[in-house]
Amino acid sequence: MLNSLFIENIAVIEKSNIELYSGLNVLTGETGAGKSIVIDAINAILGQRTSRDIIRNGAESATVFATFSDVNDIVKAKLSENGYDLEEDELIISRTLSLSGKNTCRINGRPANVSFLRELGLNLVNIHGQHESYELFSPETHIKYIDNLADDEKLIEEYQSAYKEYRKLKKQLNDFIKSETNREQRIDVLSYQVEELENADIKIGEIQSLGEERHILMNVEKVTSALRSAKNKFEGNNTSGVIDNLDDAVTSLGKASDLNPQLTELFNRANDLYYELQDVGNEISNAIDEIEENPYRLEEIEERLDLLNKLSRKYGNTEEEMLEFLDNANSELQQLLKFDENVSELKEKCENSRLRAKALADKLSEIRKNTARDFEKKVKAEMSFLNMPGVEIIVSQTQGGLSDIGQDDMEILISANPGEEPKPVAKIASGGELSRMMLAIKTVLASTDLIDTLIFDEVDTGVSGSAAQKVGMKLKEVSKSRQVICVTHQAQIAALADSHFLISKNVKDNRTYTDIKLLDYNGRLSELARILDGVNVTDTALAHAEKLMDYN
């Protein structure tokens, strides 16, 4: 329930705080006093699109605060999912608009974005204005009334999931069949690519390894020269080398250790060093032999790197990317080679998916058919109460192909007078009839609507006399189960209010100001009399107003 609304610098409202109550809240005032501005402020707090033009002239920004209590479970769940906590079951929403175009939104003091505010608002307040009646002119909107009454949301979600899967498979099948004309050409291309990559036998890390070996081989002469020099030093060249000299030294140490056992360890270390250097010398010789035995290795490496570089330009910068390309190409090639088998399998999947969606659509159609009869009966009864006793309501239901909402096209047809054939709403209904018809639909759907606050903005347009009285009674009835806020010009409706607010404007220092105040009994009498008799209130109008109040 909307408990309070604080408005600052919205159009002609400089600053106003409205305390709202359960039951029927009525807002009245002269045309242009600012009643629609209050609705604009509520729309702003619900995350609806706003314009900088609503900021009061001379102000840099405008602010709206709203407090709600006893919010429904859907709102609580959305708040919890997005990390917002309710404090003592109170929800506080604020929105500030600035001339720079910046929006600042907060929920219980924490920042929020406008899109989440809009999502939350759809489950907090339902605003029915004059423009909404014209939804009845659009047959494509009528099906939602039937679905709301049927409360078939879970079935619709199940159908939409099945339909989405069917559309996905259908597209795959169409794309697959469409590619048939280019299949042979694509097979040739893929076969060539797969063969080229498989013949290359690419190994991960190969490019780096070959590059390192290439660098070595490009300096082979310098390496060989250094190795031969080292070999000469080890083995000697016409003279004794390191190994021969070390051999002599070890032999001498051996003789010394035979005479002095304390030198045995030193002898052993020198002897180990001799054998180690002998191994190093042998490995130097082997390294020289290997280089000399494969003089064409550098050419082989250059050719291999050239091949890998060409492949990398076509299939990927690294060995991993090239091998991944090979896997993907191979997979696609196998799919194309199994074209007939795959098409047959995909057709079967697609048809099974279509049949599942169709079965759910048939189930949905049957529910809508039964609900439509119930809808007709209930709306007719409500409209009869609203001074349209001869009205006939028929919901036309035709079936077409599967779509996002099923297979049904539904349109509400109306006959306002006995004996007339029901026709589309746009061809028959007047403004007053539209308003009453929408109120009747809202009343019928009220039992399935979890939203706690309903706002009716001049729902009485084109209605007067006893019909206005009936509209008021219906609003009063709806307000027993949820909060109703109504902007009206009809005294018969205003007289039924549980809380009556007067919106008035005055001019001070060449500036226009709007005031909003809750009326007491005498204030309500005066306002009802003004609505009945105009500016100059007469005793007769006051008496009539009192009679209307007593009736309530």
Sequence and secondary structure as in RCSB ss.txt:
>XXXX:A:sequence
MLNSLFIENIAVIEKSNIELYSGLNVLTGETGAGKSIVIDAINAILGQRTSRDIIRNGAESATVFATFSDVNDIV
KAKLSENGYDLEEDELIISRTLSLSGKNTCRINGRPANVSFLRELGLNLVNIHGQHESYELFSPETHIKYIDNLA
DDEKLIEEYQSAYKEYRKLKKQLNDFIKSETNREQRIDVLSYQVEELENADIKIGEIQSLGEERHILMNVEKVTS
ALRSAKNKFEGNNTSGVIDNLDDAVTSLGKASDLNPQLTELFNRANDLYYELQDVGNEISNAIDEIEENPYRLEE
IEERLDLLNKLSRKYGNTEEEMLEFLDNANSELQQLLKFDENVSELKEKCENSRLRAKALADKLSEIRKNTARDF
EKKVKAEMSFLNMPGVEIIVSQTQGGLSDIGQDDMEILISANPGEEPKPVAKIASGGELSRMMLAIKTVLASTDL
IDTLIFDEVDTGVSGSAAQKVGMKLKEVSKSRQVICVTHQAQIAALADSHFLISKNVKDNRTYTDIKLLDYNGRL
SELARILDGVNVTDTALAHAEKLMDYN
>XXXX:A:secstr
 EEEEEEEEETTEEEEEEE  SSEEEEE  TTSSHHHHHHHHHHHTT    GGGB TT SEEEEEEEEES  HHH
HHHHHHTT   BTTEEEEEEEEETTS EEEEETTEEE HHHHHHHHTTTEEEE HHHHGGGG GGGHHHHHHHHH
T HHHHHHHHHHHHHHHHHHHHHHHHHHGGGGHHHHHHHHHHHHHHHHHHT  TTHHHHHHHHHHHHHTHHHHHH
HHHHHHHHHH SSS  HHHHHHHHHHHHHHHHHH GGGHHHHHHHHHHHHHHHHHHHHHHHHHHHHHH TTHHHH
HHHHHHHHHHHHHHH SSHHHHHHHHHHHHHHHHHHHTHHHHHHHHHHHHHHHHHHHHHHHHHHHHHHHHHHHHH
HHHHHHHHHHTT TT EEEEEEEEEEEETTEEEEEEEEEESSTTS  EEHHHH  HHHHHHHHHHHHHHHGGG  
 SEEEEESTTTT  HHHHHHHHHHHHHHTTTSEEEEE S HHHHTT SEEEEEEEEEETTEEEEEEEE  HHHHH
HHHHHHHH SS  HHHHHHHHHHHHH 
